[in-house]
Amino acid sequence: MDIVETPSRNSDALIELTADVVAAYVSNNPVPVGELPNLIADVHAALGRVGGTAEAPVADKQKPAVNPKRSVHDDYIVCLEDGKKFKSLKRHLMTHYNLTPDEYREKWGLDASYPMVAPNYAAARSQLAKKMGLGRKRKGR
């Protein structure tokens, strides 16, 4: 005979799981007695959301912080995620949003040629590299 999961059985399992999680947490972390009811309620609510069968709410499509057409300036590029200005966007995207340049371009529908570095900054770096002789073949080899 199969055991059918009823709401009361689900509730019992949720309470048992909540008790296990709270017990494990309290055994390794100091928790004031007055905060235990809140901890139990928070864990129970979180586990209820995780184990629930309700459909996840549909997330609204994120809107860019600025118009992508106006995000590239001579001295800086504006991040479409947060609206901040940068000379180079690559590191910011990876550290704050865990996005590669290609993922960022895809997310915002940008062309593959969309720059990750401000034009003046790229030109200055190029001039510096040329001045140092980088990119030229060595004589005598």
Backbone torsions as a table, in degrees:
resi	resn	phi	psi	omega
1	MET	NA	128.7	179.9
2	ASP	-79.6	142.0	176.1
3	ILE	-91.1	122.8	-178.4
4	VAL	-89.9	132.8	178.0
5	GLU	-74.0	114.8	177.1
6	THR	-103.6	163.5	178.5
7	PRO	-54.9	-36.1	-179.7
8	SER	-69.6	-36.0	177.3
9	ARG	-67.9	-41.1	176.7
10	ASN	-62.0	-40.9	179.9
11	SER	-64.5	-43.1	178.3
12	ASP	-62.0	-42.7	179.4
13	ALA	-64.8	-38.8	179.6
14	LEU	-66.3	-41.2	178.2
15	ILE	-64.5	-42.9	179.4
16	GLU	-63.6	-43.7	178.9
17	LEU	-64.9	-40.6	177.2
18	THR	-59.9	-45.1	179.5
19	ALA	-61.2	-41.8	179.5
20	ASP	-63.3	-45.1	-178.2
21	VAL	-66.2	-46.1	-179.7
22	VAL	-63.7	-42.4	179.4
23	ALA	-61.4	-43.3	179.2
24	ALA	-64.8	-41.1	-179.3
25	TYR	-66.0	-47.4	-177.5
26	VAL	-66.0	-31.0	-179.7
27	SER	-70.3	-19.9	-178.3
28	ASN	-114.5	-5.8	-176.8
29	ASN	-137.1	134.9	177.3
30	PRO	-71.5	125.1	179.4
31	VAL	-129.5	123.5	176.7
32	PRO	-61.0	144.8	-176.7
33	VAL	-57.3	-37.0	-178.8
34	GLY	-66.6	-19.5	-178.8
35	GLU	-95.2	-6.9	-179.4
36	LEU	-58.7	-45.7	179.5
37	PRO	-59.5	-39.9	178.3
38	ASN	-66.4	-40.4	178.3
39	LEU	-61.8	-45.6	179.9
40	ILE	-62.0	-45.0	-179.5
41	ALA	-63.5	-41.6	-179.9
42	ASP	-64.8	-44.3	179.9
43	VAL	-65.2	-43.9	179.8
44	HIS	-60.5	-45.1	-179.8
45	ALA	-64.6	-42.2	-179.6
46	ALA	-64.5	-44.0	178.9
47	LEU	-66.7	-34.9	177.6
48	GLY	-64.5	-38.2	177.6
49	ARG	-68.4	-39.9	-178.7
50	VAL	-67.9	-43.4	-176.0
51	GLY	-87.3	-5.5	-178.1
52	GLY	-66.4	154.6	179.5
53	THR	-97.6	-0.2	179.8
54	ALA	-65.7	147.5	180.0
55	GLU	-71.5	145.7	178.3
56	ALA	-68.9	142.4	178.8
57	PRO	-64.2	144.2	180.0
58	VAL	-76.5	122.8	-178.9
59	ALA	-75.7	137.3	175.4
60	ASP	-68.7	145.2	178.8
61	LYS	-64.6	129.1	-177.8
62	GLN	-66.9	138.7	178.7
63	LYS	-100.4	143.2	179.2
64	PRO	-66.4	150.4	179.7
65	ALA	-65.1	-31.8	177.1
66	VAL	-138.3	165.1	176.2
67	ASN	-64.8	125.7	-179.1
68	PRO	-55.2	-31.2	179.4
69	LYS	-68.5	-21.6	-179.1
70	ARG	-108.8	17.1	-175.9
71	SER	-90.9	-16.3	-179.2
72	VAL	-103.6	118.6	177.6
73	HIS	-119.8	166.4	-177.8
74	ASP	-58.4	-43.7	-173.5
75	ASP	-101.0	-7.6	-179.6
76	TYR	-159.4	163.5	173.9
77	ILE	-120.5	136.4	179.1
78	VAL	-93.0	127.5	178.5
79	CYS	-70.8	127.4	-179.4
80	LEU	-72.6	-18.2	179.3
81	GLU	-73.5	-47.0	-172.7
82	ASP	-129.0	-4.0	177.2
83	GLY	80.6	8.1	179.9
84	LYS	-83.2	153.5	-177.7
85	LYS	-97.5	137.4	-179.2
86	PHE	-142.5	150.8	170.2
87	LYS	-77.8	-39.4	178.5
88	SER	-131.0	128.9	-171.9
89	LEU	-95.7	-21.0	-170.1
90	LYS	-56.9	-50.4	-177.1
91	ARG	-66.1	-41.3	178.8
92	HIS	-58.6	-44.0	-179.0
93	LEU	-63.3	-40.9	-177.8
94	MET	-72.8	-43.4	-175.4
95	THR	-74.9	-35.2	-176.4
96	HIS	-97.3	-28.7	-174.2
97	TYR	-126.5	-1.2	-179.3
98	ASN	52.9	44.1	179.6
99	LEU	-117.1	136.4	170.4
100	THR	-82.2	163.3	176.8
101	PRO	-55.6	-40.2	179.7
102	ASP	-65.9	-40.4	178.2
103	GLU	-65.1	-39.9	177.8
104	TYR	-61.7	-47.1	179.2
105	ARG	-61.3	-42.3	-179.6
106	GLU	-66.2	-43.0	-179.0
107	LYS	-58.5	-41.5	-176.1
108	TRP	-97.8	4.1	177.9
109	GLY	67.9	37.4	-178.1
110	LEU	-92.6	153.3	177.7
111	ASP	-67.0	153.4	179.7
112	ALA	-61.8	-21.8	-179.6
113	SER	-88.9	2.8	178.8
114	TYR	-60.9	126.6	-174.4
115	PRO	-74.9	150.2	174.1
116	MET	-104.9	-1.9	-178.1
117	VAL	-132.0	140.9	178.4
118	ALA	-61.0	138.8	-176.5
119	PRO	-54.3	-46.0	-179.9
120	ASN	-65.2	-35.9	178.4
121	TYR	-66.7	-42.9	178.2
122	ALA	-62.9	-41.7	179.6
123	ALA	-65.2	-41.6	179.2
124	ALA	-64.1	-41.8	178.2
125	ARG	-65.4	-38.5	178.4
126	SER	-63.5	-45.6	179.0
127	GLN	-62.5	-41.6	178.6
128	LEU	-61.9	-43.3	179.6
129	ALA	-64.3	-41.5	178.5
130	LYS	-65.2	-41.2	179.5
131	LYS	-62.4	-34.7	179.3
132	MET	-80.6	-8.5	179.1
133	GLY	85.0	15.4	179.2
134	LEU	-72.9	144.0	177.0
135	GLY	90.1	-3.9	177.5
136	ARG	-98.3	149.0	176.7
137	LYS	-77.8	145.1	-179.8
138	ARG	-76.3	146.9	176.0
139	LYS	-83.0	146.7	174.3
140	GLY	86.7	16.2	178.4
141	ARG	-107.9	NA	NA
